[in-house]
Amino acid sequence: MADKSEGAADLSEQIKAIQAELLALTESMRSFSSEKAHAGAEALRDAAGRAGDAADDARRHGEHMAEVLEGRITANPLPSVLIAAGVGLVIGALLGRR
């Protein structure tokens, strides 16, 4: 009978040790997941910031090009009207064929 009691106590201790190891493993995985989630969120914020900067650069470039185009049209009104009329005729001919 003493052997059964000792075996049961030994088994109980092993189960407690396994539970403690599982708890430690679970905590390690939770910590690792949390670190990776924070790193991913930080990377996403950085990418969004870079995309916003690129959009601002594109907007500024577009505004600059519009100013340049406006200046050229103002400086040369007759060629600008003729070019616009020619482009309109080409587009009208292409759309009229459909």
PAKOLFI-935362 format. One record per residue (C-alpha): residue number from 1; residue in three letters; y, z, x. Coordinates in steps of 0.1 Angstrom, whole numbers, plus 2048, in hexadecimal, padded with zeros to 3 digits. Example, Ala and Ser with C-alpha at 12.3 -4.5 7.8 and 13.67 -1.06 7.14 Angstrom:
<atom resi="1" resn="ALA" north="7D3" up="84E" east="87B"/>
<atom resi="2" resn="SER" north="7F5" up="847" east="889"/>
This chain:
<atom resi="1" resn="MET" north="800" up="800" east="800"/>
<atom resi="2" resn="ALA" north="817" up="807" east="81C"/>
<atom resi="3" resn="ASP" north="813" up="7E3" east="828"/>
<atom resi="4" resn="LYS" north="81E" up="7D6" east="806"/>
<atom resi="5" resn="SER" north="83D" up="7EC" east="806"/>
<atom resi="6" resn="GLU" north="846" up="7E2" east="82A"/>
<atom resi="7" resn="GLY" north="840" up="7BD" east="821"/>
<atom resi="8" resn="ALA" north="856" up="7BF" east="802"/>
<atom resi="9" resn="ALA" north="871" up="7D1" east="816"/>
<atom resi="10" resn="ASP" north="86F" up="7B6" east="831"/>
<atom resi="11" resn="LEU" north="870" up="79B" east="817"/>
<atom resi="12" resn="SER" north="88E" up="7AB" east="806"/>
<atom resi="13" resn="GLU" north="8A0" up="7AD" east="828"/>
<atom resi="14" resn="GLN" north="899" up="788" east="82F"/>
<atom resi="15" resn="ILE" north="8A6" up="77E" east="80D"/>
<atom resi="16" resn="LYS" north="8C6" up="792" east="813"/>
<atom resi="17" resn="ALA" north="8C9" up="782" east="835"/>
<atom resi="18" resn="ILE" north="8C5" up="75F" east="825"/>
<atom resi="19" resn="GLN" north="8DF" up="768" east="80A"/>
<atom resi="20" resn="ALA" north="8F7" up="773" east="825"/>
<atom resi="21" resn="GLU" north="8F2" up="753" east="838"/>
<atom resi="22" resn="LEU" north="8F7" up="73E" east="819"/>
<atom resi="23" resn="LEU" north="917" up="751" east="811"/>
<atom resi="24" resn="ALA" north="923" up="74B" east="834"/>
<atom resi="25" resn="LEU" north="91A" up="726" east="832"/>
<atom resi="26" resn="THR" north="92B" up="723" east="811"/>
<atom resi="27" resn="GLU" north="94B" up="733" east="81F"/>
<atom resi="28" resn="SER" north="94A" up="71C" east="83D"/>
<atom resi="29" resn="MET" north="947" up="6FD" east="827"/>
<atom resi="30" resn="ARG" north="963" up="70A" east="810"/>
<atom resi="31" resn="SER" north="979" up="70F" east="82F"/>
<atom resi="32" resn="PHE" north="970" up="6ED" east="83E"/>
<atom resi="33" resn="SER" north="977" up="6DB" east="81C"/>
<atom resi="34" resn="SER" north="998" up="6ED" east="819"/>
<atom resi="35" resn="GLU" north="9A3" up="6E3" east="83C"/>
<atom resi="36" resn="LYS" north="999" up="6BE" east="835"/>
<atom resi="37" resn="ALA" north="9AA" up="6BE" east="814"/>
<atom resi="38" resn="HIS" north="9CA" up="6CB" east="824"/>
<atom resi="39" resn="ALA" north="9C8" up="6B2" east="840"/>
<atom resi="40" resn="GLY" north="9C2" up="696" east="826"/>
<atom resi="41" resn="ALA" north="9E0" up="6A1" east="811"/>
<atom resi="42" resn="GLU" north="9F6" up="6A2" east="831"/>
<atom resi="43" resn="ALA" north="9EA" up="67F" east="83B"/>
<atom resi="44" resn="LEU" north="9F2" up="672" east="817"/>
<atom resi="45" resn="ARG" north="A15" up="682" east="818"/>
<atom resi="46" resn="ASP" north="A1B" up="671" east="83A"/>
<atom resi="47" resn="ALA" north="A0F" up="650" east="82D"/>
<atom resi="48" resn="ALA" north="A25" up="653" east="80E"/>
<atom resi="49" resn="GLY" north="A43" up="65B" east="824"/>
<atom resi="50" resn="ARG" north="A3D" up="63D" east="83A"/>
<atom resi="51" resn="ALA" north="A39" up="627" east="81B"/>
<atom resi="52" resn="GLY" north="A5A" up="634" east="80D"/>
<atom resi="53" resn="ASP" north="A6B" up="62D" east="82E"/>
<atom resi="54" resn="ALA" north="A5D" up="609" east="82E"/>
<atom resi="55" resn="ALA" north="A69" up="604" east="80B"/>
<atom resi="56" resn="ASP" north="A8C" up="610" east="814"/>
<atom resi="57" resn="ASP" north="A8C" up="5F8" east="832"/>
<atom resi="58" resn="ALA" north="A81" up="5DB" east="81C"/>
<atom resi="59" resn="ARG" north="A9C" up="5E4" east="802"/>
<atom resi="60" resn="ARG" north="AB7" up="5E5" east="81D"/>
<atom resi="61" resn="HIS" north="AAA" up="5C4" east="82C"/>
<atom resi="62" resn="GLY" north="AAB" up="5B4" east="809"/>
<atom resi="63" resn="GLU" north="ACE" up="5C0" east="803"/>
<atom resi="64" resn="HIS" north="AD9" up="5B2" east="824"/>
<atom resi="65" resn="MET" north="AC9" up="590" east="81E"/>
<atom resi="66" resn="ALA" north="ADA" up="58F" east="7FB"/>
<atom resi="67" resn="GLU" north="AFC" up="596" east="80B"/>
<atom resi="68" resn="VAL" north="AF6" up="57B" east="825"/>
<atom resi="69" resn="LEU" north="AEB" up="562" east="80A"/>
<atom resi="70" resn="GLU" north="B0A" up="56B" east="7F5"/>
<atom resi="71" resn="GLY" north="B20" up="565" east="813"/>
<atom resi="72" resn="ARG" north="B11" up="543" east="819"/>
<atom resi="73" resn="ILE" north="B15" up="539" east="7F5"/>
<atom resi="74" resn="THR" north="B39" up="545" east="7F5"/>
<atom resi="75" resn="ALA" north="B40" up="532" east="815"/>
<atom resi="76" resn="ASN" north="B2F" up="511" east="809"/>
<atom resi="77" resn="PRO" north="B30" up="50F" east="7E3"/>
<atom resi="78" resn="LEU" north="B2A" up="4EA" east="7DF"/>
<atom resi="79" resn="PRO" north="B0A" up="4E8" east="7F4"/>
<atom resi="80" resn="SER" north="AFE" up="508" east="7E3"/>
<atom resi="81" resn="VAL" north="B02" up="4F9" east="7C0"/>
<atom resi="82" resn="LEU" north="AF1" up="4D9" east="7CB"/>
<atom resi="83" resn="ILE" north="AD4" up="4EB" east="7DB"/>
<atom resi="84" resn="ALA" north="AD0" up="501" east="7BB"/>
<atom resi="85" resn="ALA" north="AD0" up="4E2" east="7A5"/>
<atom resi="86" resn="GLY" north="AB6" up="4D1" east="7BB"/>
<atom resi="87" resn="VAL" north="A9F" up="4F0" east="7BA"/>
<atom resi="88" resn="GLY" north="AA4" up="4F1" east="794"/>
<atom resi="89" resn="LEU" north="A9A" up="4CD" east="790"/>
<atom resi="90" resn="VAL" north="A7B" up="4D1" east="7A5"/>
<atom resi="91" resn="ILE" north="A70" up="4F0" east="792"/>
<atom resi="92" resn="GLY" north="A78" up="4DF" east="771"/>
<atom resi="93" resn="ALA" north="A63" up="4C1" east="77B"/>
<atom resi="94" resn="LEU" north="A46" up="4D7" east="786"/>
<atom resi="95" resn="LEU" north="A46" up="4EA" east="765"/>
<atom resi="96" resn="GLY" north="A4B" up="4CB" east="750"/>
<atom resi="97" resn="ARG" north="A2A" up="4BD" east="75D"/>
<atom resi="98" resn="ARG" north="A15" up="4D8" east="74F"/>
